[in-house]
Amino acid sequence: MMPLRVGLITTWNAVCGVAEYSRALAAALRARGHTVVVLANYHVNPVPGAADGGGVYRFFYTGWHRERGADADLAGWAVTAHALDVIHLQYQNFIYPPDVLPVIRRLADHAPLVATFHDAGVPGEFPRDRVARAIVHSPVTARMLAWQGAAVIPIGILDLPAPPVAEARRKLGIASRHVLCSLGLGRTDYHLVLQVVRDLVPRYPDLLWIVLGPEGYVEAVRQAARETGVEEHVRLEGGFLPLARLFEWMHAADVTVFYFPEAGVEGVSSSSCRLGIAGRRPVILTDVGWTRDLPDELKVPHGPPDALRERVVRLFEDAAFREALLARQERLIREDGWARTAERHEAVYRSVRREA
């Protein structure tokens, strides 16, 4: 079949989960031979070291900033100049201020509009009538949106090789033999994890918990670790870390912990948990809204730390259990890797593409 020309409306080279998702999707589509043109937000706080490259047209300000506006002429020119077969909007409500929506409506005159909804927060003024096909990450979101014919495509998982733990630890200067790691946007309930670390230090005197997150979050963890008496068992790295650096830390760990509390949020899927799965180390998740679409075998309940403590001990000491969880995660990588995810997107694009 002929390659497609896809226009991706999204945040780009931004500190933003949608931007990271879009970068992975664009790379996977290009690997299948398709052309991807990026219709992006204006730079406000560029990610250090991240260059746009070719085929990026910045035409709107995000809803995070005081600046407002959308250059409809530039966006329309890019769509027609590249003769796009389909326009794919990556939608999360707070990203797009109201004055972007009329531009999206106009762009749908030029090519079929596909929209991925990363949550169920769709305002009444959203141009639902112009969307040829909707994509969601879980059936929960599909039910909440009540969008007929929505395609359920889970968030893709990177398929990357992982070095042996010992090699990764040598690279980072880690001498501990019992290592946990946590990452994400500061959602991990660090107070409860620190209780577990304190409880387990007598059993594993070299226990180390690596914490990766925003600067303010890691400083709060540092203070809590000091108060809990386990500061020497915590290693912190703050800031927005590039993926390569995140994987270096995860590869040095025995277990990656995503101990999220319930936030009362449904219809949202966790990309950070999938990043942990891609690290090819066993993950511990909590059974909350963020992880509703991931396998129950990987989860413990959030609350009193007994369940978390028991799961950590079992992963440290029960090799068969550890291998069973890793096998389940490998199945997820095979089923929901970005190559398969791009293939599923291609099927949606072709289902709405207008024949010349």
PEWOTA-V869605 format. One record per residue. N is the residue number from 1. RES is the residue in one small letter. OMEGA is omega in whole degrees, 0 to 359 (999 if undefined). BURIAL is 1 if it has 24 or more other ideal C-beta (glycine too) atoms within 12 Angstrom, else 0. Layout:
BEGIN
n=N res=RES omega=OMEGA burial=BURIAL
n=N res=RES omega=OMEGA burial=BURIAL
END
This chain:
BEGIN
n=1 res=m omega=181 burial=0
n=2 res=m omega=175 burial=0
n=3 res=p omega=180 burial=0
n=4 res=l omega=173 burial=1
n=5 res=r omega=189 burial=1
n=6 res=v omega=173 burial=1
n=7 res=g omega=184 burial=1
n=8 res=l omega=175 burial=1
n=9 res=i omega=188 burial=1
n=10 res=t omega=163 burial=1
n=11 res=t omega=186 burial=1
n=12 res=w omega=183 burial=1
n=13 res=n omega=179 burial=1
n=14 res=a omega=175 burial=1
n=15 res=v omega=193 burial=1
n=16 res=c omega=179 burial=1
n=17 res=g omega=178 burial=1
n=18 res=v omega=178 burial=1
n=19 res=a omega=179 burial=1
n=20 res=e omega=177 burial=1
n=21 res=y omega=183 burial=1
n=22 res=s omega=179 burial=1
n=23 res=r omega=180 burial=1
n=24 res=a omega=179 burial=1
n=25 res=l omega=180 burial=1
n=26 res=a omega=180 burial=1
n=27 res=a omega=181 burial=1
n=28 res=a omega=178 burial=1
n=29 res=l omega=178 burial=1
n=30 res=r omega=178 burial=1
n=31 res=a omega=177 burial=0
n=32 res=r omega=175 burial=1
n=33 res=g omega=181 burial=0
n=34 res=h omega=174 burial=1
n=35 res=t omega=178 burial=1
n=36 res=v omega=175 burial=1
n=37 res=v omega=185 burial=1
n=38 res=v omega=176 burial=1
n=39 res=l omega=199 burial=1
n=40 res=a omega=176 burial=1
n=41 res=n omega=173 burial=1
n=42 res=y omega=174 burial=1
n=43 res=h omega=168 burial=1
n=44 res=v omega=174 burial=0
n=45 res=n omega=183 burial=0
n=46 res=p omega=175 burial=0
n=47 res=v omega=181 burial=0
n=48 res=p omega=176 burial=0
n=49 res=g omega=180 burial=0
n=50 res=a omega=181 burial=0
n=51 res=a omega=182 burial=0
n=52 res=d omega=189 burial=0
n=53 res=g omega=182 burial=0
n=54 res=g omega=174 burial=0
n=55 res=g omega=178 burial=1
n=56 res=v omega=179 burial=1
n=57 res=y omega=183 burial=1
n=58 res=r omega=187 burial=1
n=59 res=f omega=180 burial=1
n=60 res=f omega=170 burial=1
n=61 res=y omega=180 burial=1
n=62 res=t omega=179 burial=1
n=63 res=g omega=180 burial=1
n=64 res=w omega=192 burial=1
n=65 res=h omega=180 burial=0
n=66 res=r omega=181 burial=0
n=67 res=e omega=177 burial=0
n=68 res=r omega=176 burial=0
n=69 res=g omega=177 burial=1
n=70 res=a omega=183 burial=1
n=71 res=d omega=183 burial=1
n=72 res=a omega=182 burial=1
n=73 res=d omega=180 burial=0
n=74 res=l omega=181 burial=0
n=75 res=a omega=180 burial=1
n=76 res=g omega=178 burial=1
n=77 res=w omega=182 burial=0
n=78 res=a omega=181 burial=1
n=79 res=v omega=182 burial=1
n=80 res=t omega=182 burial=0
n=81 res=a omega=180 burial=0
n=82 res=h omega=178 burial=1
n=83 res=a omega=186 burial=0
n=84 res=l omega=177 burial=1
n=85 res=d omega=183 burial=1
n=86 res=v omega=174 burial=1
n=87 res=i omega=184 burial=1
n=88 res=h omega=180 burial=1
n=89 res=l omega=172 burial=1
n=90 res=q omega=192 burial=1
n=91 res=y omega=165 burial=1
n=92 res=q omega=198 burial=1
n=93 res=n omega=187 burial=1
n=94 res=f omega=182 burial=0
n=95 res=i omega=190 burial=1
n=96 res=y omega=175 burial=1
n=97 res=p omega=187 burial=1
n=98 res=p omega=185 burial=0
n=99 res=d omega=174 burial=0
n=100 res=v omega=186 burial=1
n=101 res=l omega=176 burial=1
n=102 res=p omega=178 burial=0
n=103 res=v omega=178 burial=1
n=104 res=i omega=177 burial=1
n=105 res=r omega=180 burial=1
n=106 res=r omega=181 burial=1
n=107 res=l omega=180 burial=1
n=108 res=a omega=173 burial=1
n=109 res=d omega=186 burial=0
n=110 res=h omega=183 burial=1
n=111 res=a omega=178 burial=1
n=112 res=p omega=182 burial=1
n=113 res=l omega=171 burial=1
n=114 res=v omega=180 burial=1
n=115 res=a omega=170 burial=1
n=116 res=t omega=179 burial=1
n=117 res=f omega=182 burial=1
n=118 res=h omega=169 burial=1
n=119 res=d omega=184 burial=1
n=120 res=a omega=182 burial=1
n=121 res=g omega=181 burial=0
n=122 res=v omega=183 burial=1
n=123 res=p omega=181 burial=0
n=124 res=g omega=182 burial=0
n=125 res=e omega=179 burial=0
n=126 res=f omega=184 burial=1
n=127 res=p omega=181 burial=1
n=128 res=r omega=184 burial=1
n=129 res=d omega=181 burial=0
n=130 res=r omega=182 burial=1
n=131 res=v omega=179 burial=1
n=132 res=a omega=180 burial=1
n=133 res=r omega=176 burial=1
n=134 res=a omega=174 burial=1
n=135 res=i omega=174 burial=1
n=136 res=v omega=183 burial=1
n=137 res=h omega=181 burial=1
n=138 res=s omega=176 burial=1
n=139 res=p omega=178 burial=0
n=140 res=v omega=179 burial=1
n=141 res=t omega=179 burial=1
n=142 res=a omega=179 burial=1
n=143 res=r omega=182 burial=0
n=144 res=m omega=180 burial=1
n=145 res=l omega=184 burial=1
n=146 res=a omega=183 burial=0
n=147 res=w omega=183 burial=1
n=148 res=q omega=177 burial=0
n=149 res=g omega=179 burial=0
n=150 res=a omega=177 burial=1
n=151 res=a omega=177 burial=1
n=152 res=v omega=179 burial=1
n=153 res=i omega=180 burial=1
n=154 res=p omega=174 burial=1
n=155 res=i omega=181 burial=1
n=156 res=g omega=178 burial=1
n=157 res=i omega=179 burial=1
n=158 res=l omega=179 burial=1
n=159 res=d omega=185 burial=1
n=160 res=l omega=177 burial=0
n=161 res=p omega=178 burial=0
n=162 res=a omega=178 burial=1
n=163 res=p omega=174 burial=0
n=164 res=p omega=181 burial=0
n=165 res=v omega=184 burial=1
n=166 res=a omega=179 burial=0
n=167 res=e omega=180 burial=0
n=168 res=a omega=180 burial=1
n=169 res=r omega=177 burial=1
n=170 res=r omega=182 burial=0
n=171 res=k omega=183 burial=0
n=172 res=l omega=179 burial=1
n=173 res=g omega=181 burial=0
n=174 res=i omega=181 burial=1
n=175 res=a omega=182 burial=0
n=176 res=s omega=178 burial=1
n=177 res=r omega=178 burial=0
n=178 res=h omega=191 burial=1
n=179 res=v omega=172 burial=1
n=180 res=l omega=178 burial=1
n=181 res=c omega=175 burial=1
n=182 res=s omega=176 burial=1
n=183 res=l omega=183 burial=1
n=184 res=g omega=182 burial=1
n=185 res=l omega=177 burial=1
n=186 res=g omega=183 burial=1
n=187 res=r omega=184 burial=1
n=188 res=t omega=178 burial=1
n=189 res=d omega=189 burial=1
n=190 res=y omega=180 burial=1
n=191 res=h omega=180 burial=0
n=192 res=l omega=178 burial=1
n=193 res=v omega=179 burial=1
n=194 res=l omega=175 burial=1
n=195 res=q omega=180 burial=1
n=196 res=v omega=177 burial=1
n=197 res=v omega=179 burial=1
n=198 res=r omega=181 burial=1
n=199 res=d omega=186 burial=1
n=200 res=l omega=182 burial=1
n=201 res=v omega=177 burial=1
n=202 res=p omega=180 burial=0
n=203 res=r omega=180 burial=0
n=204 res=y omega=186 burial=1
n=205 res=p omega=180 burial=0
n=206 res=d omega=183 burial=0
n=207 res=l omega=180 burial=1
n=208 res=l omega=174 burial=1
n=209 res=w omega=178 burial=1
n=210 res=i omega=182 burial=1
n=211 res=v omega=180 burial=1
n=212 res=l omega=181 burial=1
n=213 res=g omega=178 burial=1
n=214 res=p omega=184 burial=0
n=215 res=e omega=182 burial=0
n=216 res=g omega=180 burial=0
n=217 res=y omega=182 burial=1
n=218 res=v omega=176 burial=1
n=219 res=e omega=176 burial=0
n=220 res=a omega=177 burial=1
n=221 res=v omega=180 burial=1
n=222 res=r omega=181 burial=1
n=223 res=q omega=180 burial=0
n=224 res=a omega=178 burial=1
n=225 res=a omega=178 burial=1
n=226 res=r omega=181 burial=0
n=227 res=e omega=180 burial=0
n=228 res=t omega=179 burial=1
n=229 res=g omega=182 burial=0
n=230 res=v omega=184 burial=1
n=231 res=e omega=182 burial=0
n=232 res=e omega=179 burial=0
n=233 res=h omega=181 burial=1
n=234 res=v omega=175 burial=1
n=235 res=r omega=190 burial=1
n=236 res=l omega=170 burial=1
n=237 res=e omega=184 burial=1
n=238 res=g omega=178 burial=0
n=239 res=g omega=178 burial=0
n=240 res=f omega=187 burial=1
n=241 res=l omega=174 burial=1
n=242 res=p omega=183 burial=0
n=243 res=l omega=182 burial=1
n=244 res=a omega=180 burial=0
n=245 res=r omega=177 burial=0
n=246 res=l omega=181 burial=1
n=247 res=f omega=176 burial=1
n=248 res=e omega=180 burial=1
n=249 res=w omega=180 burial=1
n=250 res=m omega=181 burial=1
n=251 res=h omega=179 burial=1
n=252 res=a omega=184 burial=1
n=253 res=a omega=171 burial=1
n=254 res=d omega=186 burial=1
n=255 res=v omega=174 burial=1
n=256 res=t omega=189 burial=1
n=257 res=v omega=173 burial=1
n=258 res=f omega=186 burial=1
n=259 res=y omega=184 burial=1
n=260 res=f omega=169 burial=1
n=261 res=p omega=176 burial=1
n=262 res=e omega=181 burial=0
n=263 res=a omega=181 burial=0
n=264 res=g omega=182 burial=0
n=265 res=v omega=175 burial=0
n=266 res=e omega=178 burial=1
n=267 res=g omega=178 burial=1
n=268 res=v omega=179 burial=1
n=269 res=s omega=184 burial=1
n=270 res=s omega=175 burial=1
n=271 res=s omega=181 burial=1
n=272 res=s omega=177 burial=1
n=273 res=c omega=178 burial=1
n=274 res=r omega=174 burial=1
n=275 res=l omega=176 burial=1
n=276 res=g omega=178 burial=1
n=277 res=i omega=179 burial=1
n=278 res=a omega=178 burial=1
n=279 res=g omega=176 burial=1
n=280 res=r omega=167 burial=1
n=281 res=r omega=179 burial=1
n=282 res=p omega=177 burial=1
n=283 res=v omega=170 burial=1
n=284 res=i omega=178 burial=1
n=285 res=l omega=170 burial=1
n=286 res=t omega=183 burial=1
n=287 res=d omega=182 burial=1
n=288 res=v omega=183 burial=1
n=289 res=g omega=181 burial=1
n=290 res=w omega=189 burial=1
n=291 res=t omega=187 burial=1
n=292 res=r omega=185 burial=1
n=293 res=d omega=178 burial=1
n=294 res=l omega=188 burial=1
n=295 res=p omega=181 burial=1
n=296 res=d omega=182 burial=0
n=297 res=e omega=183 burial=0
n=298 res=l omega=193 burial=1
n=299 res=k omega=166 burial=1
n=300 res=v omega=177 burial=1
n=301 res=p omega=174 burial=0
n=302 res=h omega=179 burial=1
n=303 res=g omega=176 burial=0
n=304 res=p omega=193 burial=0
n=305 res=p omega=184 burial=1
n=306 res=d omega=184 burial=0
n=307 res=a omega=178 burial=0
n=308 res=l omega=180 burial=1
n=309 res=r omega=181 burial=1
n=310 res=e omega=179 burial=0
n=311 res=r omega=178 burial=1
n=312 res=v omega=180 burial=1
n=313 res=v omega=182 burial=1
n=314 res=r omega=179 burial=0
n=315 res=l omega=176 burial=1
n=316 res=f omega=195 burial=1
n=317 res=e omega=184 burial=0
n=318 res=d omega=185 burial=0
n=319 res=a omega=181 burial=0
n=320 res=a omega=178 burial=0
n=321 res=f omega=179 burial=0
n=322 res=r omega=181 burial=1
n=323 res=e omega=178 burial=0
n=324 res=a omega=178 burial=0
n=325 res=l omega=178 burial=1
n=326 res=l omega=178 burial=1
n=327 res=a omega=178 burial=0
n=328 res=r omega=179 burial=1
n=329 res=q omega=178 burial=1
n=330 res=e omega=178 burial=0
n=331 res=r omega=177 burial=0
n=332 res=l omega=179 burial=1
n=333 res=i omega=178 burial=1
n=334 res=r omega=186 burial=0
n=335 res=e omega=188 burial=1
n=336 res=d omega=175 burial=1
n=337 res=g omega=185 burial=1
n=338 res=w omega=177 burial=1
n=339 res=a omega=177 burial=1
n=340 res=r omega=181 burial=1
n=341 res=t omega=178 burial=1
n=342 res=a omega=178 burial=1
n=343 res=e omega=179 burial=1
n=344 res=r omega=177 burial=1
n=345 res=h omega=180 burial=1
n=346 res=e omega=179 burial=1
n=347 res=a omega=177 burial=0
n=348 res=v omega=180 burial=1
n=349 res=y omega=183 burial=1
n=350 res=r omega=180 burial=1
n=351 res=s omega=182 burial=0
n=352 res=v omega=185 burial=1
n=353 res=r omega=177 burial=1
n=354 res=r omega=178 burial=0
n=355 res=e omega=181 burial=0
n=356 res=a omega=999 burial=0
END
